[in-house]
Amino acid sequence: MNFVTPYAAGKRLQFYALGMLVAACAGVPAFSQTTATTDGSANSKKAAPEMVAQKVSPSAWYVEGLGALGSSANQNFISNAAFIVTPAGVVVIDALGSPALADRLMAEIRKVTPLPVTHVIVTHYHADHIYGLQAFKAQGARIIAHRAALEYLNSDTARLRLEASRHDLAPWVDDKTHLVPADEWIEGPVELSVGGVRFMLQPVGPAHTPEDLVVYLPQEKVLFAGDLVFRSRIPYVGQADSGHWIKSLDTLLSFDSTVIVPGHGPLSSEARKDMELTRDYLIYLRTAMGKAARNMEPFEAAYQATDWMAFEHLPLFRVANRMNAYNTYLLMEREAP
């Protein structure tokens, strides 16, 4: 696609960006055909990736999603989720990308404890983290999220994203899959106590999303960072406030954490070092696209002229980087004096 001038992007490119946004947040390729089965056949089920709860600390576990796009074959298992066992029940952090995945996560929890899930804390309302909420809600869990997600829940973007997912992620996301609002919307820092275990809920948006929320377990120095931290893959930037995202990483560093559970990728035991990928990538996007926007350089020319060597070896670079760069280009246009 040729981008003749910044203005010439116009509505044609707005449609393109919306389509890319809907598809990427649903965890599926944009404007693509799918060869996945839609009837829950054995072939689809056979291809489902393994889910194994890994111990993070004495009371916390997590499951790690694939570094891939969501598909029928992987049930949209492309993000992480975690759970903490307390004397009064289990607190889950994020619900994964389909009701079937949430059921599998509950099965992993039952291997650790017979206690029920009492709470689900949502770090943000992207599809790969929330389509499993209805399974937890059906079991009586109380859902907690940041109030800024309400705008998304009532948007055309959320509706279109779910429609796309029902097609591209079938049978795991279907007509019975629906968006689930929180039972408790928070606006500022909140301390939650469950069975005597303290959870510090800290809003850090707008960054990756307006409603970003991180969760800190002070007794065990574990930080659940949501999608503010991506490890071993290109971050999904979308329509993020990347400038504030960079500043929010400093907030994460202020926690006295020994382990970070990222939204995507393996555990981090070196907080500062392991945040560098996300930070460096965001800074590089803003620098390169900011210069092009200020100089009114066409996006396509700016993208082709940018040296991406430091990041092009990472998983999902070819899928996500152009979209990330374009959305950053538009952001830097708006930020320009």
LINJO-V222509 format. One record per pair of residues at least 24 apart in sequence whose ideal C-beta (glycine too) atoms are under 8 Angstrom apart, sorted by the first residue. I is the first residue (numbers start at 0). GAP is how many residues later the second one is. D is the distance in whole Angstrom. If there is no record, write none. Layout:
i	gap	d
I	GAP	D
I	GAP	D
//
This chain:
i	gap	d
0	299	7
1	298	6
2	295	5
2	296	4
2	297	4
2	298	8
3	294	6
4	291	7
4	293	6
5	287	7
5	290	6
5	292	7
5	293	7
5	323	8
5	327	6
8	290	7
8	321	8
12	313	8
16	306	8
16	309	7
16	310	7
16	313	8
17	139	7
17	142	8
19	303	5
20	136	7
20	217	6
20	218	7
20	302	8
20	306	8
21	135	7
21	138	5
21	139	5
21	142	5
22	141	6
22	145	8
23	212	6
23	214	7
23	296	7
23	299	6
24	101	5
24	102	5
24	103	8
24	132	8
24	136	6
24	211	8
24	213	7
25	44	7
25	50	8
25	101	5
25	102	8
25	135	5
25	136	8
25	138	5
25	139	4
25	142	7
25	143	7
26	42	6
26	43	2
26	44	8
26	49	5
26	51	5
26	70	6
26	100	6
26	101	5
26	138	8
26	142	7
27	41	6
27	42	5
27	43	7
27	136	6
27	137	7
27	140	4
27	141	6
28	40	6
28	139	8
28	290	7
31	136	8
33	37	7
33	38	7
33	133	7
33	134	5
35	35	6
35	36	3
35	37	6
35	132	8
35	134	7
36	35	7
36	134	7
37	34	7
37	132	4
37	133	6
38	132	6
39	131	4
43	28	5
43	29	7
43	127	7
46	26	4
46	27	7
47	25	7
47	26	7
47	27	5
47	29	7
48	25	5
48	26	8
48	28	5
50	26	7
50	50	7
50	53	5
50	54	7
50	57	6
51	56	7
52	30	8
52	55	4
52	56	7
52	58	7
52	59	7
53	213	8
55	26	7
55	166	6
55	203	6
55	205	6
55	211	7
56	160	7
56	163	4
56	164	8
56	165	5
56	202	6
57	162	6
58	25	5
58	26	5
58	27	7
58	138	7
58	158	8
58	161	7
59	24	5
59	25	8
59	157	6
59	160	6
59	162	5
59	201	8
60	24	8
60	47	8
60	51	6
61	199	5
61	205	7
62	33	8
62	42	6
62	45	6
63	201	7
63	202	6
64	31	7
64	32	8
64	63	7
64	199	7
66	165	6
66	166	5
66	197	7
66	198	7
66	248	4
66	249	7
67	247	7
67	248	7
68	247	7
68	250	6
69	27	6
69	57	8
69	58	6
69	95	8
69	98	8
69	99	6
70	97	7
70	98	7
71	96	7
71	97	6
71	98	6
71	99	7
71	100	7
74	25	5
74	26	5
74	94	8
74	97	5
75	25	7
75	51	8
75	52	6
75	55	7
75	89	8
75	93	5
75	96	6
75	97	7
76	24	6
77	50	5
77	186	7
78	47	8
78	49	4
78	50	5
78	148	8
78	184	6
78	185	6
79	181	6
79	182	7
79	183	6
79	184	6
79	185	8
80	24	6
80	48	8
80	51	8
81	142	6
81	179	5
82	26	6
82	29	8
82	34	7
83	113	7
83	115	8
83	133	6
84	27	6
84	28	5
84	30	7
85	29	8
85	108	5
85	109	3
85	110	7
85	111	4
86	108	4
86	109	6
86	110	8
87	27	8
87	30	7
87	106	5
87	107	3
87	108	8
88	26	5
88	27	5
88	28	7
88	29	3
88	30	8
88	105	6
88	106	7
89	25	6
89	26	7
89	27	5
89	28	7
90	26	8
90	27	7
90	28	5
90	29	8
90	30	7
90	101	8
90	103	6
90	106	8
90	108	6
91	25	5
91	27	7
91	28	5
91	29	7
91	44	6
91	49	7
92	27	8
92	28	5
92	30	7
92	122	6
92	131	5
92	168	8
93	26	8
93	27	8
93	28	6
93	29	6
93	35	4
93	36	8
93	132	7
93	169	8
94	25	6
94	27	7
94	34	7
94	35	6
94	36	7
94	37	4
94	38	4
94	40	7
94	41	6
95	32	7
95	33	7
95	35	7
95	36	4
96	30	6
96	31	4
96	32	7
96	33	8
96	34	5
96	35	7
96	72	8
96	76	8
97	33	5
97	34	6
97	71	6
97	74	4
97	75	5
97	79	7
98	32	7
98	33	6
98	35	6
98	36	5
98	73	7
98	74	8
98	77	8
98	78	6
99	72	5
100	30	8
100	31	5
100	71	7
101	30	3
101	31	7
101	32	8
101	33	4
101	34	6
102	29	8
102	32	6
104	27	7
105	29	7
105	30	8
105	33	7
115	24	7
115	25	8
116	24	5
117	24	7
117	76	6
118	24	8
118	25	6
118	73	7
118	75	6
119	24	7
120	24	7
120	71	8
120	78	7
120	80	7
120	92	7
120	94	6
120	103	8
121	24	8
121	27	7
121	60	7
121	91	7
122	89	7
122	90	5
122	91	7
122	92	7
122	101	7
122	102	8
122	103	3
122	104	7
122	140	7
123	25	7
123	81	8
123	84	6
123	85	4
123	87	5
123	88	5
123	89	7
123	102	6
123	103	6
124	24	4
124	27	5
124	28	7
124	33	8
124	84	7
124	86	6
125	83	7
125	101	7
126	34	6
126	35	8
126	38	6
128	97	8
128	98	8
128	134	7
129	49	7
129	50	7
130	34	7
130	42	6
130	46	6
132	47	4
133	43	7
133	44	6
133	46	5
136	43	5
141	41	5
141	42	7
142	37	7
142	38	8
142	39	5
142	40	5
142	41	7
143	38	6
143	39	7
143	40	5
143	42	7
143	48	7
143	57	7
144	37	4
144	39	8
144	40	6
144	41	7
144	66	6
144	68	7
145	39	7
145	40	6
145	41	7
145	57	5
145	59	7
145	64	8
145	65	4
145	66	7
145	67	5
146	38	4
146	39	7
146	40	5
146	64	7
147	55	8
147	57	6
147	58	7
147	61	8
147	62	4
147	63	4
148	33	7
148	36	8
148	60	8
148	61	7
148	62	4
149	31	7
149	35	7
150	59	7
151	57	8
151	58	8
151	59	7
152	26	6
152	28	6
185	27	8
201	49	7
203	24	6
203	44	4
203	47	5
203	48	7
204	36	8
204	39	7
204	43	7
205	34	8
205	35	4
205	38	6
206	33	6
206	34	6
206	35	8
206	37	5
206	38	4
206	41	4
207	27	8
207	28	8
207	29	8
207	30	8
207	32	5
207	37	6
208	31	7
209	31	8
211	36	7
213	37	8
213	38	6
213	41	8
215	39	5
215	41	7
217	38	8
220	35	6
220	36	5
220	37	4
220	38	7
221	35	6
221	36	7
221	37	5
221	38	8
221	39	7
222	29	7
222	32	5
222	34	4
222	36	7
222	37	5
222	38	7
222	48	8
223	36	8
223	37	5
224	27	6
224	35	5
224	36	7
224	37	5
224	38	7
225	36	8
225	37	5
226	35	8
226	36	4
226	37	7
227	24	6
227	35	7
227	50	7
228	31	6
228	33	4
228	34	7
228	36	8
228	39	7
228	45	7
228	46	6
228	49	6
229	32	6
229	33	7
229	34	5
229	35	6
229	47	7
229	48	5
230	31	5
230	33	7
230	34	3
230	35	6
230	37	6
230	43	6
230	46	7
231	33	4
231	34	6
231	82	7
231	83	7
232	31	6
232	32	6
232	81	6
232	82	4
232	83	5
233	47	7
233	77	6
233	80	5
233	81	7
233	82	5
233	83	5
233	86	5
233	87	6
233	90	7
234	42	8
234	43	5
234	46	6
234	47	7
234	85	8
234	89	7
235	84	6
235	88	7
236	45	7
236	48	7
236	83	8
236	86	8
236	87	4
236	90	6
236	91	6
237	85	8
237	86	8
237	89	6
238	88	6
238	92	8
239	87	8
240	90	8
241	40	5
241	43	7
241	44	6
241	86	6
241	89	7
242	43	7
242	92	7
244	33	8
244	37	6
245	33	6
245	36	5
245	37	6
245	40	8
248	26	5
248	29	7
248	30	5
276	37	8
279	30	8
280	30	6
283	26	7
283	27	7
284	39	6
284	40	6
284	43	4
285	42	6
285	46	6
287	37	7
288	36	6
288	39	4
288	40	4
288	42	8
288	43	5
289	38	8
289	42	4
289	45	8
289	46	8
291	37	6
291	40	8
292	36	6
292	39	4
292	40	5
292	43	6
293	38	8
293	42	6
298	26	8
298	27	6
298	30	5
301	27	7
//
